[in-house]
């Protein structure tokens, strides 16, 4: 069991991810934008974070940058359903910033669970 923070501005996606992770035995907290996610992350140690890349208030790249500096041992999974400005590959940029794994939307829940396990294992190495 891992303690996981899910950050995404799409409440439906958050509930879907939360349900799958909870069913898999994880403890899940949720935030709906990067600023709220950073606050939750700073207040509580998490084993892993699943962070959307394109959100209002504060985008995922800035959020991941903060998390990697604050607690580099936390596993980070970057998720995104789109491209940033002018075909910029935001998931590749997240990987460059230290995300342990990336996952494009839409994804299947078993794929999400496998990616989270992969990121947790990578962070432990």
MMTF fields as JSON, N, C-alpha, C and O atoms, coordinates in Angstrom:
{
  "mmtfVersion": "1.0.0",
  "mmtfProducer": "UNKNOWN",
  "numBonds": 499,
  "numAtoms": 500,
  "numGroups": 125,
  "numChains": 1,
  "numModels": 1,
  "chainsPerModel": [1],
  "groupsPerChain": [125],
  "chainIdList": ["A"],
  "bondAtomList": [4, 2, 8, 6, 12, 10, 16, 14, 20, 18, 24, 22, 28, 26, 32, 30, 36, 34, 40, 38, 44, 42, 48, 46, 52, 50, 56, 54, 60, 58, 64, 62, 68, 66, 72, 70, 76, 74, 80, 78, 84, 82, 88, 86, 92, 90, 96, 94, 100, 98, 104, 102, 108, 106, 112, 110, 116, 114, 120, 118, 124, 122, 128, 126, 132, 130, 136, 134, 140, 138, 144, 142, 148, 146, 152, 150, 156, 154, 160, 158, 164, 162, 168, 166, 172, 170, 176, 174, 180, 178, 184, 182, 188, 186, 192, 190, 196, 194, 200, 198, 204, 202, 208, 206, 212, 210, 216, 214, 220, 218, 224, 222, 228, 226, 232, 230, 236, 234, 240, 238, 244, 242, 248, 246, 252, 250, 256, 254, 260, 258, 264, 262, 268, 266, 272, 270, 276, 274, 280, 278, 284, 282, 288, 286, 292, 290, 296, 294, 300, 298, 304, 302, 308, 306, 312, 310, 316, 314, 320, 318, 324, 322, 328, 326, 332, 330, 336, 334, 340, 338, 344, 342, 348, 346, 352, 350, 356, 354, 360, 358, 364, 362, 368, 366, 372, 370, 376, 374, 380, 378, 384, 382, 388, 386, 392, 390, 396, 394, 400, 398, 404, 402, 408, 406, 412, 410, 416, 414, 420, 418, 424, 422, 428, 426, 432, 430, 436, 434, 440, 438, 444, 442, 448, 446, 452, 450, 456, 454, 460, 458, 464, 462, 468, 466, 472, 470, 476, 474, 480, 478, 484, 482, 488, 486, 492, 490, 496, 494],
  "bondOrderList": [1, 1, 1, 1, 1, 1, 1, 1, 1, 1, 1, 1, 1, 1, 1, 1, 1, 1, 1, 1, 1, 1, 1, 1, 1, 1, 1, 1, 1, 1, 1, 1, 1, 1, 1, 1, 1, 1, 1, 1, 1, 1, 1, 1, 1, 1, 1, 1, 1, 1, 1, 1, 1, 1, 1, 1, 1, 1, 1, 1, 1, 1, 1, 1, 1, 1, 1, 1, 1, 1, 1, 1, 1, 1, 1, 1, 1, 1, 1, 1, 1, 1, 1, 1, 1, 1, 1, 1, 1, 1, 1, 1, 1, 1, 1, 1, 1, 1, 1, 1, 1, 1, 1, 1, 1, 1, 1, 1, 1, 1, 1, 1, 1, 1, 1, 1, 1, 1, 1, 1, 1, 1, 1, 1],
  "groupList": [{"groupName": "UNK", "atomNameList": ["N", "CA", "C", "O"], "elementList": ["N", "C", "C", "O"], "formalChargeList": [0, 0, 0, 0], "bondAtomList": [1, 0, 2, 1, 3, 2], "bondOrderList": [1, 1, 2], "singleLetterCode": "X", "chemCompType": "L-PEPTIDE LINKING"}],
  "groupTypeList": [0, 0, 0, 0, 0, 0, 0, 0, 0, 0, 0, 0, 0, 0, 0, 0, 0, 0, 0, 0, 0, 0, 0, 0, 0, 0, 0, 0, 0, 0, 0, 0, 0, 0, 0, 0, 0, 0, 0, 0, 0, 0, 0, 0, 0, 0, 0, 0, 0, 0, 0, 0, 0, 0, 0, 0, 0, 0, 0, 0, 0, 0, 0, 0, 0, 0, 0, 0, 0, 0, 0, 0, 0, 0, 0, 0, 0, 0, 0, 0, 0, 0, 0, 0, 0, 0, 0, 0, 0, 0, 0, 0, 0, 0, 0, 0, 0, 0, 0, 0, 0, 0, 0, 0, 0, 0, 0, 0, 0, 0, 0, 0, 0, 0, 0, 0, 0, 0, 0, 0, 0, 0, 0, 0, 0],
  "groupIdList": [1, 2, 3, 4, 5, 6, 7, 8, 9, 10, 11, 12, 13, 14, 15, 16, 17, 18, 19, 20, 21, 22, 23, 24, 25, 26, 27, 28, 29, 30, 31, 32, 33, 34, 35, 36, 37, 38, 39, 40, 41, 42, 43, 44, 45, 46, 47, 48, 49, 50, 51, 52, 53, 54, 55, 56, 57, 58, 59, 60, 61, 62, 63, 64, 65, 66, 67, 68, 69, 70, 71, 72, 73, 74, 75, 76, 77, 78, 79, 80, 81, 82, 83, 84, 85, 86, 87, 88, 89, 90, 91, 92, 93, 94, 95, 96, 97, 98, 99, 100, 101, 102, 103, 104, 105, 106, 107, 108, 109, 110, 111, 112, 113, 114, 115, 116, 117, 118, 119, 120, 121, 122, 123, 124, 125],
  "secStructList": [7, 7, 3, 3, 3, 3, 3, 7, 1, 7, 2, 2, 2, 2, 2, 2, 2, 2, 2, 2, 2, 2, 2, 6, 6, 7, 3, 3, 3, 3, 3, 1, 1, 2, 2, 2, 2, 2, 2, 2, 2, 2, 2, 1, 7, 7, 1, 3, 3, 3, 3, 3, 1, 1, 7, 1, 1, 1, 7, 2, 2, 2, 2, 2, 2, 2, 2, 2, 2, 2, 7, 6, 6, 1, 3, 3, 3, 3, 3, 3, 1, 1, 7, 7, 4, 4, 4, 7, 7, 2, 2, 2, 2, 2, 2, 2, 6, 6, 7, 1, 3, 3, 3, 3, 1, 1, 7, 7, 2, 2, 2, 2, 2, 2, 2, 2, 2, 2, 2, 2, 2, 2, 2, 2, 7],
  "xCoordList": [0.835, 0.0, 0.872, 1.854, 0.508, 1.23, 0.273, -0.937, 0.833, 0.071, 0.278, 1.397, -0.817, -0.72, -1.558, -2.691, -0.996, -1.689, -2.03, -1.156, -3.291, -3.748, -4.076, -4.872, -3.461, -3.691, -4.182, -3.451, -5.413, -5.99, -7.184, -7.924, -7.383, -8.505, -9.817, -10.881, -9.755, -10.958, -11.447, -10.861, -12.513, -13.009, -13.428, -13.287, -13.938, -14.324, -13.095, -13.125, -12.02, -10.772, -10.228, -9.789, -10.259, -9.752, -10.525, -9.922, -11.837, -12.662, -12.394, -12.35, -12.216, -11.912, -10.575, -10.478, -9.558, -8.232, -8.285, -7.731, -8.944, -9.057, -9.709, -9.233, -10.787, -11.478, -10.593, -10.56, -9.879, -9.011, -7.869, -7.556, -7.25, -6.129, -6.589, -5.908, -7.735, -8.28, -8.609, -8.302, -9.228, -9.564, -8.302, -8.329, -7.199, -5.931, -5.199, -4.112, -5.8, -5.234, -4.422, -3.798, -4.414, -3.646, -4.489, -5.717, -3.814, -4.461, -4.327, -3.218, -5.443, -5.433, -5.95, -6.979, -5.217, -5.654, -5.765, -5.114, -6.594, -6.846, -6.706, -6.984, -6.268, -6.233, -6.657, -6.448, -7.254, -7.845, -7.118, -7.617, -5.949, -5.066, -3.665, -3.475, -2.69, -1.299, -0.996, -0.227, -1.589, -1.338, -1.839, -1.126, -3.06, -3.617, -2.809, -2.615, -2.343, -1.514, -0.198, 0.241, 0.427, 1.667, 1.451, 2.269, 0.362, 0.059, -0.123, 0.41, -0.871, -1.078, 0.247, 0.528, 1.056, 2.353, 3.283, 3.977, 3.294, 4.158, 3.707, 4.525, 2.411, 1.853, 1.977, 2.004, 2.051, 2.008, 3.023, 3.13, 3.774, 4.662, 3.871, 3.125, 4.037, 3.39, 4.444, 5.587, 4.052, 4.935, 4.96, 5.973, 3.82, 3.709, 2.722, 1.822, 2.923, 2.025, 1.69, 2.571, 0.408, -0.039, -0.487, -1.413, 0.161, -0.086, -0.401, 0.36, -1.547, -1.907, -0.986, -0.517, -0.73, 0.187, -0.492, 0.093, -1.716, -2.383, -3.545, -4.609, -3.315, -4.32, -4.311, -3.304, -5.442, -5.452, -4.7, -4.35, -4.458, -3.751, -2.259, -1.435, -1.915, -0.508, -0.404, -1.016, 0.36, 0.486, 1.346, 2.043, 1.275, 1.963, 3.477, 4.119, 4.069, 5.532, 6.072, 7.047, 5.439, 5.854, 5.637, 6.46, 4.533, 4.222, 5.245, 5.726, 5.578, 6.571, 7.941, 8.652, 8.306, 9.597, 9.689, 10.704, 8.63, 8.601, 8.742, 9.526, 7.997, 7.999, 9.355, 9.821, 9.974, 11.27, 12.34, 13.247, 12.233, 13.185, 12.9, 13.825, 11.623, 11.243, 11.465, 12.009, 11.047, 11.176, 11.507, 10.609, 12.771, 13.156, 12.84, 12.811, 12.606, 12.329, 10.874, 10.536, 10.009, 8.604, 8.464, 8.974, 7.775, 7.524, 6.548, 5.554, 6.83, 5.978, 5.544, 6.369, 4.218, 3.644, 2.972, 2.051, 3.425, 2.83, 1.799, 2.066, 0.608, -0.444, -0.891, -0.86, -1.303, -1.785, -2.592, -2.303, -3.6, -4.444, -4.207, -4.94, -3.203, -3.0, -1.576, -0.714, -1.358, -0.054, -0.113, -1.169, 1.018, 1.118, 1.251, 0.938, 1.711, 1.838, 2.735, 3.786, 2.312, 3.045, 3.668, 4.866, 2.827, 3.22, 4.334, 5.04, 4.493, 5.472, 5.045, 3.9, 5.947, 5.627, 5.78, 6.877, 4.681, 4.696, 5.059, 5.673, 4.691, 5.059, 6.567, 7.171, 7.161, 8.613, 9.293, 10.276, 8.772, 9.328, 9.193, 10.1, 8.074, 7.88, 8.921, 9.463, 9.198, 10.216, 11.59, 12.363, 11.884, 13.146, 13.265, 14.367, 12.141, 12.141, 12.205, 12.329, 12.122, 12.273, 11.07, 11.083, 10.025, 8.899, 9.41, 10.152, 9.018, 9.463, 8.749, 9.27, 7.545, 6.761, 5.792, 5.444, 5.363, 4.363, 3.271, 3.487, 2.083, 0.956, 0.03, -0.539, -0.122, -1.037, -2.488, -2.806, -3.365, -4.807, -5.329, -4.778, -6.332, -7.007, -6.191, -5.444, -6.34, -5.648, -6.639, -7.695, -6.29, -7.095, -6.619, -5.441, -7.52, -7.155, -6.069, -5.199, -6.076, -4.962, -3.611, -2.586, -3.627, -2.415, -1.949, -0.751, -2.883, -2.552, -1.918, -0.884, -2.534, -2.015, -0.61, 0.25, -0.379, 0.954, 1.971, 3.115, 1.566, 2.464, 2.808, 3.953, 1.831, 2.097, 3.073, 4.003, 2.874, 3.803, 5.211, 6.197, 5.297, 6.589, 7.262, 8.456, 6.514, 7.088, 7.526, 8.586, 6.719, 7.102, 8.393, 9.268, 8.519, 9.727, 10.928, 12.022, 10.738, 11.829, 12.296, 13.495, 11.365, 11.722, 12.485, 13.313, 12.209, 12.88, 14.307, 15.141, 14.573, 15.903, 16.952, 18.111],
  "yCoordList": [-1.189, 0.0, 1.242, 1.326, 2.195, 3.46, 4.607, 4.494, 5.703, 6.937, 7.786, 8.2, 8.039, 8.664, 9.928, 9.957, 10.975, 12.238, 12.308, 12.13, 12.565, 12.726, 14.197, 14.778, 14.802, 16.214, 16.314, 15.99, 16.76, 16.93, 17.861, 17.781, 18.744, 19.668, 19.035, 19.634, 17.846, 17.136, 16.236, 15.188, 16.654, 15.932, 14.5, 13.607, 14.276, 12.927, 12.016, 10.888, 12.515, 11.741, 11.463, 10.35, 12.471, 12.292, 11.193, 10.327, 11.215, 10.194, 8.809, 7.828, 8.719, 7.452, 6.892, 5.722, 7.742, 7.324, 6.975, 5.96, 7.808, 7.56, 6.211, 5.452, 5.911, 4.642, 3.446, 2.464, 3.528, 2.418, 2.208, 1.073, 3.299, 3.183, 2.687, 1.88, 3.166, 2.73, 1.242, 0.5, 0.812, -0.608, -1.473, -2.63, -0.904, -1.629, -1.593, -2.156, -0.93, -0.938, 0.28, 0.288, 1.309, 2.517, 3.531, 3.528, 4.389, 5.52, 6.718, 7.054, 7.369, 8.397, 9.732, 9.794, 10.801, 12.173, 12.847, 12.432, 13.892, 14.531, 16.047, 16.653, 16.641, 18.091, 18.399, 17.591, 19.577, 19.879, 20.968, 21.424, 21.387, 22.249, 22.16, 21.62, 22.687, 22.563, 23.229, 22.694, 24.387, 25.079, 24.259, 24.092, 23.75, 22.916, 21.634, 21.141, 21.098, 19.902, 20.147, 19.325, 21.28, 21.633, 21.781, 21.319, 22.419, 22.598, 21.245, 21.02, 20.352, 19.016, 18.269, 17.607, 18.371, 17.701, 18.208, 17.42, 19.514, 20.1, 19.732, 19.664, 19.496, 19.213, 17.741, 17.422, 16.845, 15.405, 14.674, 14.947, 13.747, 12.934, 11.881, 11.096, 11.87, 10.897, 9.989, 10.398, 8.753, 7.826, 8.117, 7.911, 8.604, 8.872, 10.002, 10.267, 10.656, 11.712, 11.428, 11.128, 11.525, 11.468, 12.879, 13.399, 13.5, 14.916, 15.156, 14.777, 15.797, 16.226, 17.373, 18.122, 17.511, 18.532, 19.852, 20.92, 19.785, 21.006, 21.328, 20.712, 22.32, 22.715, 24.229, 24.876, 24.798, 26.233, 26.492, 25.55, 27.731, 28.186, 27.88, 28.795, 26.612, 26.223, 24.906, 23.909, 24.911, 23.713, 22.652, 22.911, 21.465, 20.32, 20.409, 19.917, 21.025, 21.106, 21.874, 21.459, 22.978, 23.768, 22.979, 23.026, 22.264, 21.451, 20.331, 20.098, 19.64, 18.571, 19.123, 18.521, 20.25, 20.867, 21.095, 20.78, 21.637, 21.879, 20.567, 20.486, 19.564, 18.287, 17.585, 17.018, 17.62, 16.961, 17.652, 16.996, 18.978, 19.692, 19.423, 19.218, 19.422, 19.284, 17.866, 17.683, 16.867, 15.459, 14.588, 13.999, 14.501, 13.746, 12.255, 11.59, 11.721, 10.284, 9.925, 8.744, 10.934, 10.675, 10.304, 11.006, 9.205, 8.782, 9.754, 10.147, 10.138, 11.076, 10.443, 9.968, 10.448, 10.012, 11.222, 11.8, 11.606, 12.716, 12.158, 11.202, 12.772, 12.367, 13.583, 14.707, 13.361, 14.477, 13.972, 12.924, 14.735, 14.406, 15.296, 15.207, 16.157, 17.064, 17.545, 17.193, 18.343, 18.948, 20.39, 21.023, 20.892, 22.298, 23.136, 22.678, 24.35, 25.295, 24.741, 24.159, 24.929, 24.569, 23.173, 23.001, 22.191, 20.782, 20.407, 19.423, 21.163, 20.869, 19.586, 19.473, 18.62, 17.344, 17.493, 17.362, 17.764, 18.066, 16.846, 16.998, 15.641, 14.45, 14.203, 13.763, 14.48, 14.36, 15.372, 15.044, 16.59, 17.617, 17.201, 17.438, 16.586, 16.107, 15.05, 15.043, 14.166, 13.129, 13.782, 13.349, 14.809, 15.532, 16.213, 16.35, 16.635, 17.276, 16.272, 16.661, 14.991, 13.993, 13.114, 12.337, 13.211, 12.285, 10.873, 10.628, 9.948, 8.561, 7.817, 6.847, 8.287, 7.646, 8.669, 9.653, 8.421, 9.276, 8.389, 7.219, 8.995, 8.241, 9.191, 10.107, 8.969, 9.823, 9.436, 8.259, 10.442, 10.207, 10.037, 10.647, 9.262, 8.393, 7.136, 6.677, 6.589, 5.359, 4.41, 4.826, 3.146, 2.136, 2.068, 2.293, 1.765, 1.728, 0.698, 0.989, -0.501, -1.424, -0.835, -1.073, -0.07, 0.594, 1.638, 1.77, 2.365, 3.343, 2.647, 3.09, 1.563, 0.846, 0.308, 0.367, -0.213, -0.723, 0.418, 0.247, 1.565, 2.717, 3.24, 3.612, 3.27, 3.701, 2.739, 3.177, 1.443, 0.453, 0.65, 0.578, 0.897, 1.136, 2.357, 2.319, 3.438, 4.672, 4.461, 4.94, 3.749, 3.467, 2.651, 2.93, 1.657, 0.833, 1.66, 1.499, 2.541, 3.383, 4.349, 4.592, 4.895, 5.832, 5.149, 5.776, 3.873, 3.119, 2.722, 2.436, 2.709, 2.269, 3.331, 3.122],
  "zCoordList": [0.0, 0.0, 0.0, 0.738, -0.827, -0.912, -0.633, -0.832, -0.173, 0.032, -1.223, -1.526, -1.95, -3.273, -3.338, -2.858, -3.935, -4.192, -5.675, -6.523, -5.989, -7.373, -7.593, -6.854, -8.613, -8.934, -10.372, -11.308, -10.544, -11.882, -11.75, -10.769, -12.722, -12.667, -13.13, -12.967, -13.7, -14.14, -12.996, -12.727, -12.337, -11.158, -11.486, -10.65, -12.688, -13.094, -13.155, -12.664, -13.758, -13.849, -12.45, -12.161, -11.587, -10.22, -9.506, -8.872, -9.599, -8.921, -9.497, -8.754, -10.804, -11.455, -10.953, -10.583, -10.947, -10.479, -8.996, -8.573, -8.216, -6.778, -6.502, -5.658, -7.205, -7.02, -7.359, -6.617, -8.478, -8.901, -7.913, -7.555, -7.474, -6.535, -5.167, -4.535, -4.714, -3.423, -3.476, -2.542, -4.562, -4.737, -4.757, -4.338, -5.245, -5.292, -3.942, -3.806, -2.95, -1.602, -1.217, -0.156, -2.05, -1.754, -0.986, -1.067, -0.249, 0.426, -0.504, -0.922, -0.835, -1.872, -1.345, -0.672, -1.664, -1.427, -2.788, -3.746, -2.875, -4.165, -4.071, -3.036, -5.176, -5.337, -6.771, -7.677, -6.969, -8.27, -9.056, -10.084, -8.585, -9.369, -8.781, -7.691, -9.503, -9.089, -7.757, -6.959, -7.506, -6.238, -5.055, -4.066, -5.155, -4.081, -3.932, -2.821, -5.047, -5.009, -4.288, -3.484, -4.58, -3.895, -2.392, -1.596, -2.008, -0.582, 0.104, 1.191, -0.526, 0.047, 0.128, 1.127, -0.913, -0.966, 0.135, 0.778, 0.348, 1.373, 2.783, 3.7, 2.956, 4.282, 4.68, 5.869, 3.698, 3.969, 3.115, 1.919, 3.705, 2.86, 2.078, 2.663, 0.771, -0.102, -0.706, -0.916, -0.985, -1.685, -3.177, -3.846, -3.695, -5.131, -5.384, -4.587, -6.521, -6.985, -8.438, -9.243, -8.767, -10.161, -10.491, -9.868, -11.463, -11.734, -13.207, -14.097, -13.437, -14.786, -15.183, -14.325, -16.464, -16.935, -17.295, -17.114, -17.799, -18.247, -17.316, -17.385, -16.434, -15.441, -15.304, -15.588, -14.865, -14.557, -13.245, -12.534, -12.933, -11.731, -11.826, -11.829, -11.901, -11.97, -12.729, -12.346, -13.785, -14.613, -13.946, -12.965, -14.501, -13.933, -13.939, -13.011, -14.961, -15.001, -13.8, -13.173, -13.491, -12.324, -11.032, -10.118, -10.971, -9.796, -9.623, -8.514, -10.703, -10.639, -10.253, -9.448, -10.816, -10.485, -8.97, -8.349, -8.392, -6.944, -6.162, -5.216, -6.553, -5.829, -5.912, -4.923, -7.058, -7.223, -6.374, -5.865, -6.222, -5.361, -3.89, -3.105, -3.512, -2.1, -1.576, -0.487, -2.347, -1.919, -3.124, -3.726, -3.477, -4.676, -4.61, -5.646, -3.425, -3.308, -3.609, -3.696, -3.77, -4.085, -5.556, -6.43, -5.827, -7.209, -7.863, -7.253, -9.096, -9.823, -11.142, -11.922, -11.377, -12.647, -13.285, -12.706, -14.469, -15.211, -16.18, -16.907, -16.183, -17.119, -17.919, -17.416, -19.154, -19.965, -21.142, -21.72, -21.479, -22.611, -23.801, -24.786, -23.744, -24.863, -24.961, -24.156, -25.952, -26.178, -25.721, -25.744, -25.311, -24.955, -26.211, -27.309, -26.049, -27.152, -28.255, -27.989, -29.458, -30.687, -30.656, -30.88, -30.376, -30.424, -29.448, -29.667, -28.396, -27.35, -26.651, -26.213, -26.543, -25.908, -24.393, -23.849, -23.739, -22.313, -21.463, -20.407, -21.904, -21.14, -21.21, -20.232, -22.346, -22.457, -21.531, -20.867, -21.488, -20.601, -19.138, -18.341, -18.783, -17.408, -17.062, -15.957, -18.0, -17.788, -17.581, -16.727, -18.354, -18.222, -16.857, -16.325, -16.294, -14.978, -13.836, -12.674, -14.154, -13.113, -12.846, -11.891, -13.664, -13.496, -13.73, -14.681, -12.868, -12.983, -14.103, -14.652, -14.434, -15.497, -16.072, -15.419, -17.303, -17.944, -18.533, -18.85, -18.667, -19.202, -19.953, -19.359, -21.274, -22.033, -21.77, -21.6, -21.737, -21.634, -23.053, -23.97, -23.269, -22.303, -22.043, -22.907, -20.85, -20.487, -19.833, -19.355, -19.817, -19.135, -17.679, -17.401, -16.76, -15.342, -15.025, -14.205, -15.64, -15.389, -15.821, -15.182, -16.906, -17.378, -16.348, -16.096, -15.767, -14.73, -13.526, -13.026, -13.061, -11.893, -12.151, -11.272, -13.347, -13.699, -13.748, -13.326, -14.254, -14.341, -12.949, -12.693, -12.055, -10.675, -10.007, -9.331, -10.187, -9.622, -10.189, -9.455, -11.487, -12.142, -11.528, -11.23, -11.336, -10.768, -9.324, -8.921, -8.544, -7.15, -7.101, -6.281, -7.96, -8.019, -8.469, -7.93, -9.448, -9.934, -8.846, -8.707, -8.08, -7.024, -5.892, -5.231, -5.669, -4.61, -5.005, -4.146, -6.313, -6.806, -6.625, -6.985]
}
